[in-house]
Amino acid sequence: MNQPLGTPSPRQRKGSWLRTVQAVAWSFVGIRKNSDYQEDTAKLNIFHILAVGLAGAVLFVLGLIALVHWVVQ
């Protein structure tokens, strides 16, 4: 895969887990500035984003199940 010069590979990108969680949370809500998106794509590791996104989706579904269970009882 060809990458532009100066762009680090996904394994070389250093991004904090907190920044990754914030980026995924804002993406779930759907409110994101394009400049922030561009900065995140340049700095964050794709594997971290996938892990946090999957964990967030699982927590969301489990939260909905717990809420429905609580309302029904």
Secondary structure, DSSP 8 states (H G I E B T S, - for coil): ----TT---TTT----HHHHHHHHHHHHHT---HHHHHHHHHHS-HHHHHHHHHHHHHHHHHHHHHHHHHHH-
